[in-house]
C-alpha cells in the first residue's frame, strides 16, 4: 500500500414514559430522520462491522429499523438495541438539537422496557461547535455522569448549553448523555479505495483474516460494502461471519512457506534466539531465515551513528528489505531489544501485507516467548483539541508519558493519549494484548487526527517492542499523517533526545534530529 497519500512535500435528567413499546413493533420502525446519504450510511456500517464482531454479545444488524441501522445485542438472553444514525453534509448545533429532541420523543418510551442501550451518531463535516461536543463526549467516555457533564460544559465553551437551551432540553441533559451519546464519530474517509483499505485493516483483528493485511482482504472489504448496501432485512451474526469466511476463502492466497525471523538488537544483543517451540504452531515446521535487522547502537546520540543504523533498517539493499522482497509470501516474526523509534520503523516498513507474529522477552525465563496468556489490559483514550498545526500522540503502557516532557516544534492542535489504567513493565503478556493496544491507537488516530489537516504527527510511546512494531504498521496506512517518533532517555532534560521521521527514513532522506532543550522550545 502506498504510504504517501497524506505525507508532506518531502515525503442525568429523567423523562416520563406513558407506555412501553416493543423495539420490533411497526410503530417503532422507520428511522428518527428520513434515510439520506444512502452510500455514506452503508460505508459507515461496513466500517463498524469488524468492531461489532469483536463484541461477544453482538447478535444482529437491522437496516432501516428504529433508525438508519440498529445494532442488536443479546445479553443474558435479553435482546438490547443500539441505534445508529449517519448524517451527511454539514451538521450544525441546530441540527444536533433537532436530532436530540426527536430522539427523546421517539426513544423515551423504549427506555422503560430496558431493551434500549443508546444512540450512535456519525456525522460528516460537523460544525466546530458540534465537533467540540463530539470530542468532549468521546474523551470522557467511562467517566462518571457528573464529571462528563461538567467537562462537556467546560470543554465546549457553552456550545452544549446553547444547544440544550435553544431546544428546551436542559432538563434532559442526563438522559441525553446516558442514552443518546454512548458513541460519536466523525467520518473522514472519502474515497472508496481508502474505505476498502480501512475496513481491511480492521478485519485483521478477526480470526477469519489470519491476522494479516493482504490484497485479498481489500477485495473482501469491497464485497462486504456491496453486500451491506443490498441488505434490508435482519442480518444475524452467524450470517455475517459466514459471509466473511466465504469471501476470505474465495480470495485468500496460499499460506506462508517460510518464516522470516527478524532479530533487532540496537540496544543490546539477543543472547538466546527463539527455537521452533517458541513460534506459533502453524509456523514451527516451516523453513526459517534469520535476518539481523541492524547493528547495535547502544546509548549513542551521535547523529551519524543513528543515521547509519536507520539506513541499515531502511535501505533497499539492506538485509530487511532484501529479505522481504525475496520472500513476499513469508510470515514475519519480530523480536529483539531495539529502541522504540527503530522498532516502529521496522513495523512501518514491513507494513500490512505480511502475516506478522511477535515475541517479547520474558525476564523470568530469559527467553523470547509468551507464557500462559492473561486478559489484555484495558486502555482508554483521552483527547484534547486546541489551536495549533501539530498533532501529538502519547501511548502509556510501560510507563506514564508525561505531557510536560513531550515538546514538539510548533503549536499542538490535538493531543491524544492512549493509556492503560496503571502503566508498568510486563503488562503485555500475549500477542493479542499488543494488538489490543495498537487497535486502540488506530481508532483514536482515525477519530481525532486523520484528515484534520495537521502538518505532522509526533509520537511519544512508552511501550514494549511488540506494541512499538504494531504502531509502525498502523502508521503505515495511507490515510495516516506523516509521523515523527521520539526516543526516551532517563535524564532530567530533555527526556527525549532524538527523533525519527518515518517517511523520510523509508525514502532514504535525512530522518534523524538530535534534540536539546533549545531545539524544541
N, C-alpha and C positions, 0 to 999 in steps of 0.2 A: 504494500500500500504506500502511496506517496505520502511523505511526511511534510511536504512543503505548502500545503493548501493555505495555511494561515500564518506562515513564517514572515519575518521581516524581510527587507530587501536582501539582506545578506543571508540570508538563509532563510361566673355564672348566673345570668337570669334564667327564669323558667317561663314556659308557655302552657296555658291551659288547653287541653285537647279534649273535645267533646266526645270523640269516638275513636275506636281503633280500626284501622283499615288493614286489610291483608296486602302485603307487598306485591302479590301476584294478582290482585283483583283488577278488573278492567278500568275502574276509575282511578287507579294508582299509576296507570301507564301513560306514556305519551311524551315524556320529557318536560323539564321545567321550562326550557326555552326551545323554540322550534329548531329542529336539527339543521344547522348551517355548516358550511365549510366541510362537506362530507369527507373529502380526501384527507383533510387535516385531522379529523377525528379518528379515522381509520389508521392513519400513520401513528398517531399518538398511542392508540390502544395496542398496536403491534409492538411499539417500543416498550410498553409496560408488561407485555406478556411474560418475558423471561423472569422479571421480578415477581410476578404473581405466581409463577410455577415454583418458585423457591419457598413460597408460603405453604406449609403443610396443611393449612385449613382452607386453602383456595379450592372452590368447588366448581364454579361455572362463570361464564360471561353471558350477559343478556343484552344484545344491541337494542337500542330504542326502547328501553324499559321505562323505569321511573324517570330516567334522564337519558342522555345520549347513549351511555353504556352503563350497565350495572355490574358490579363485581359481587358474586355470591360466595360467602364463606360458610363452611359447616363446622361449628364449634360445639363440641359435646352434644352432637345430634341436633343442634338448633341452627337453622339457616339464618344467616345475617347478611345484610346487603350494604354495600358502599356504592354510592352513585358517582359517576364521572361526567363532568361537563367540559367540553373543549370549545374555546372561543377563538375565532379567527378575527383578524383586523384589530383595530385599536380598542383597548379596554380601559375606560376611564373610571374615576371614582363613582360617577353617577350610574354607570353600567353595573359596577360591582354592587352598589347599593340595591339596585333593582333585582339582581340575582339573589342577594341575601333575603330581601323581603319576600320574593316569590318562594324561596326555599323554605322560609318559616311557614308560609301559608300552606304549601303543599306537603312538606315533610313533617311538620309538627305533629299531626295526628299519628304518624307512623312510629314516633318515638315510644309511645306508651306500650306498643306491642313488643318492645325490647328486641326488635329484629333489625333495627337500623343502626349502622355503625358510623356513618358520616358521609361527607361530601368531598369530592376531589375536583378541584378546578385547575385546568391547564389553560393558559392564555398565550396568545401570540401578540407581540407588540403592546403590552400593557403600558399605561402612562407611568411616569416616575412615581406618582403618588401611590398607585396600586402596586407597583413593583416594590416599593418600600414596605407595604403591608405584607406582601408575599415573602420578602426577605426576612422580615421580623418573625413571621409565623414559622417559617422553615427553621430559622436559627433557634427558636425557643421550644421546638418540639421535644416533649419529655419533661419540661419543667412543670412546676405547679401552676394551677389555673391563675392564681393571684399574680405570680411572677410573670406569666405570659402576658396577661392583660396590661399590667403596668409597663412592662418593657415595650410592648407594641405601641402604647401611647407615647412613650418617650422616644422610641426609635423612629417613628413615622412623622414626627413634628405636627401632630394634630390631624394628619390626613385620616387616620382611623376614626377619630371622634367626629370629624366633619362628615364622613360617610354615614355614621350612625345617626347623627343629628338630623341631617337632611331627610333621611328616610324614616325618621321617628323609630329608630331601632335601638336606642340607648339601653332600654330595659332588657333587651335580649342579648346583651354583649356576651355573657357567659354561655348562653345557648349557642350563639353563633360560633364562638371559639371551640366549643366542645364537639358540636355536631356538623358544622358546615365547613370547617377548615382543618381536617386532620392532615391534609397534604395539598400543597400548591406547587405548580410547576410553571416555568416559562419555557415556551417552545422555541428552540433556536435552529433546529435542523431544517434547511430549506430544500436542498437538492435531494432527489431520490437516491442517488448513489451514496451520498453521505448518510442518508437514513438507513440504507441497507447495511452499510459498514457498521453503523452504530448498533443496530439490532444484532448483527452477527457477533459483535464484540460482547454484548450482553449474553448471548446464547452460550458463550464459552463457559459460563458458570454452571451450566446444567450438565448432568451426566451424559445426556444424549449426544453432546457435541464432542466428547472425548477430551474436553478441556483445552482445546487449541483453536486458534483462529486460522481458517483456511479459506481459499477462494470458494470452495464448495459451500461453506457456511454462509457466504454472502448470497449465493443463489437460493439457499434455504430461506434466508430472510426476505428475499424478493418474493418468493412464492407465499410466504407467510402473510405479507402485507396484502397480496392479491386475495388470499382466502378470507382475511378479516373483512375486506371490503365487500365480499359477497355473502357474509354470514348475517342472517337476520333472525335466527332462532337461538334458543338457549344452547350455549356451546360448553359442554361439560369438560372438566379437566382431562378425563381419560381420552376424550376425542382430540383435544389439543395435543396431548402428549403422543398419541398415536400418529397424528399428522406430522409432528416434528420428527418422530422416529422414521416414518416412511420417507420424508423429504431428505433426511440425512442419509439414509440407506441408498436413496436414488442418486445422490450427488457425491457421496463420500469416495475419496480416493483410498488406495490401499494403506494399511498401517505402516509404521516405520520399520525399516530393515536394519537399522544401525542406531547406536547411541553415541551422541557427541557429549563427552564428559568435559564440561568447561570448568577448569580449575583456575581461580582468580586469587592472586597472592600478593597484592600490593602492600598490605600491612605486615604480613608475616607469612612464612612458608607453611604449606599443608604437610604435616609430617606423616599422616596416615590417610591415604586416599580411600574412598569407599570401595567395597567389593560388590559383587553381583547381589549379594544378600541384602544390601542396603538400598537397592534400586526398587522401583515399583515392579510388581510381579510380572507384568506384561513385557518388561524390558530386560529381564535377567538373563535370558538365553540369547540375546542379540549381540552381535559384534560391537565392540566398543572402541572408539577413537578418543584418546585423551588429548585435550587442547589446553596448553598453558597460555592463558589469555594475555598476560603481560607480566613483566618482571616486578620485583619487589621495589617499592618506593619508600616505605618506612615513614618517618616523620618529616621528610624533606619538604621545605616550602620554596625551594628554588624553582622559578618558573620553567626553566629549561628541563629540569628533571620531570616535573609534572607533565609538561607538553610532550616529552618523549614517551612517557607512559601512556598518555592519551592516544598518541599516534599508534602505539603498538596495538591498542584495542580497536581503533577505528580505521586504520589504513586498509585499503582494498587488497593489498597483497600481504597483509598481516595474517597471523595464524587464525584469528577468529573468523574474519570474513572469508578467508580462503576455505576454511572447513565448511562454513555454511553454504558457500557456492558449490563445493564439490559434493555435498550431501544434502540436497534440498528436501529429501523425504525422511531425514533422520529425526529422532527425538532428542531434544536437548535436555541435559541435566546440569544444573548450575550450582556451584558451591565454592567456598573459599573464605579468605579473610581480606576482602577489598575495602577501600574507602567507599563511603556511601555514594558520592558522585560518580565514581567509576563503576560501581555495581549498577547504578541507574543507567549509565551509558551503555553497558552491555545489554540490558533489557531493552533499551531504546533501539539498538542496532539489530538485535535478534527479532524484535517486533512481534507481530501476532500470527505470522504464517507457519510457525513451528509448534509441534507438540512440546510443551515445556514441563519439566518437573524440577523441584527444588529440594535441596538438602541443607539443613542447618547443623552447625557444630554443637554437639551436646557436651557441656563441660563435665557432666557426671561420668560419661563413658569415654570422653576424648575421641569420639567418632562423629562422622557426618551421617546422621541417621535421625529418623523420627521414632520415638518410643511410643508407648500406648497413648493414643490421642485423647485430648480433653476438649471440652467445649471451647470454641474460639472466643476470645474476649469481645465484649460488645464495644462498639465505637459510636461516638456521637460527633456531630458536626456543628461548629459554631462559625458563623459568618458575619462579617461587618462590612458594610458598603460605605465608602467615603468619596471625597472628590480627589481623584488622582488618576494617573496614567498607568501605574504599575499594579500587577496582581501578585499577591503573596499567598503561598500555601505552606502551612505548618502541619507536620504529622508527628504526633507524640505517642510513641509506643514503648520504646526502650527507656526514654526519659522525657521529661516535660520540656517542650520547646518554648522558651520564654520570648514573648513578642519583643521585649526590650533589647534582645540580642540580635534580632532579625532585621538588620538595617539593609536597605536597598537604595540604589541610586534613583532618586525621583520620588514624587509623592505616591503613596499607596492608595489605590482606588477601591480595592477589595482585599480583605484578609480572611482567608478560610483556614480554620483549624480543625483537623480531624484527629481525635484523641480517644484513647481508651480511658476507662474510668480512673485507674491508678497506674500510670506508666511505670515500667520497670523491666529489668532483664528477664529473659526466659519466659515471656508471656506467649510467644508464638511457638507452639509445640506440635504443629501439623501444617502441612501444605495448605489444607483447607482454611486454617486460621489466617495464613498470609494472604490468601485470595480474598477473604472477607474484608480485610483492611484495605487492600487495593481496590476492591469493588466500591467501598465507601468513598474512597478518594475520587474514583472515576465519577460517581454520581454527584459528588459535591462540586467537582470542576464543571461538569456539564450544566449544573443548575446555576452556579454563581459566577463562572468566569468565561466559559466557552462562548464565543460570539458576542462578547460585550465590548470589544474594541480595545482591550488593554494592550499596551505595547509589548509587554513581556511578563512571563510568569516566573517568580522567584521562589524556589523550593528549599525549605529547611526541614529536614527529616531526621528524627532520631528513631531509627528503625533497624531491625535485623536485616541480614543480607538478603534473605528471601523476599521480604517486602520491598527492599530497595530495587531489586531486579524487576519486580512486578510493576513498581511505579514507572520504571522506564518503558515498559510495554504500554502502560496507559498513556504516557506522554507521547508515544509514537503514533497514536491515532491521528489521522489527517486533520481532524477538527480541532485538535488541541493547539494552544498558542505556543510560540517559541519559548523554551524554558531554560533557566539557569539554575543549577543545583549547587548548594553551598556545603563546604566541608567544615565540620565542627572540630574544635580542639578545646582541651581543658586548660584554659588560661584566662586571666582577667579580661583582656580586651585586645582585639576583638575576639569573640568566641568562634567566629567563622573566619578562617584565614585565607581560603582561596575558593574560587567558584569556577564552574564549568558550564559553558554554553553547549547544550547537547547538539543542536542543529549545526553549529559551526564545527564542532568536533567531527560530526558524521561526514561533512563535505570537505574536510581537510583544511579548514581555515583556522586561524588563531582562536583558541577557545578558552584559554585559562586566564583568569585575573587574580593577581595576588592582592589581598585586601589588608588595609590597615585602618586605623581609626579615622584618618583624614579622607581616605578614598571613598568612604561610604557615608560621609556626613554632608 
